[in-house]
Amino acid sequence: MGDLTFEFWTVWSWLIIGLVLVVIEMLAPSLVFVWFGVAAIVVGLVVALMPDMAWQGQLLMFAVLAVMSLVGGRLWLKENPLQSEDNGLNRRAEQYVGRSFTLEEAMSDGEGKLKVDDTIWKIQGPVLPVGSRVKVTDADGTILTVEAE
């Protein structure tokens, strides 16, 4: 029976490690594990072509490929950011721009409150009485800017 260290590093070991890392990325998205998984899969494919490669060379190749793929992936994502299907995701106030609502409280000194669905928003705009129709023209954080409709 040989040294377990030498017997462990096979094509299948690298492919399984790579797939496990990709699955971890799916379960806990961080865009880190996927690059390590890709590096492990590439090492597995190289080992399939060169089965006599020493385990030290395999680990060195994995380390170099992992760093290269991580840095390369980050640079690529910086130039090509991921696009969400919902551009208003985590920017709820911006979803109300262009919509009209009825004031349930009068505005005074250019400020007031507006109930939208289950949330009360701070608003700024002209002084308006209760029952006025307003249109949201801008959103800055949690403050909506309105104008009389």
Residue pairs with C-beta under 8 A, 6 or more apart in sequence:
5 55
6 55
8 55
9 47
9 55
9 58
9 59
10 47
11 44
11 45
11 47
11 48
11 51
12 44
13 44
14 40
14 41
14 43
14 44
14 47
14 58
14 62
15 40
15 41
15 44
17 37
17 40
17 44
18 37
18 38
18 39
18 40
18 41
18 43
18 44
19 37
19 41
20 37
21 33
21 34
21 36
21 37
21 40
22 33
22 34
22 37
22 38
24 33
24 37
25 31
25 32
25 33
25 34
25 37
31 73
31 74
31 77
32 70
34 73
35 66
35 69
35 70
35 73
36 66
36 69
36 70
38 65
38 69
39 62
39 65
39 66
39 68
39 69
40 62
40 66
42 65
43 58
43 61
43 62
43 65
46 53
46 61
47 53
47 58
88 94
88 95
91 139
93 121
93 139
93 140
93 141
93 142
93 143
93 144
94 139
96 116
96 121
96 136
96 139
96 144
97 136
97 137
97 138
97 139
98 135
98 136
99 135
99 136
100 133
100 134
100 135
100 136
100 149
101 114
101 116
101 133
101 134
101 136
101 146
102 131
102 132
102 133
102 134
103 112
103 114
103 128
103 129
103 130
103 131
103 132
103 133
103 134
104 114
104 115
104 130
105 112
105 113
105 114
105 130
106 112
106 127
106 128
106 129
106 130
107 123
107 125
107 126
107 127
107 128
107 132
108 127
109 127
110 124
110 125
110 126
110 127
111 122
111 123
111 124
112 122
112 123
112 124
112 125
112 128
113 120
113 121
113 122
113 123
114 120
114 121
114 123
114 134
114 144
114 146
115 121
121 142
121 143
121 144
122 142
122 143
122 144
123 134
123 143
123 144
123 145
123 146
124 143
124 144
124 145
124 146
125 134
125 145
125 146
125 147
125 148
126 147
126 148
128 134
128 148
132 148
132 149
133 148
133 149
134 146
134 147
134 148
134 149
135 146
135 147
135 148
135 149
136 144
136 145
136 146
137 145
137 146
137 147
138 144
138 145
139 145
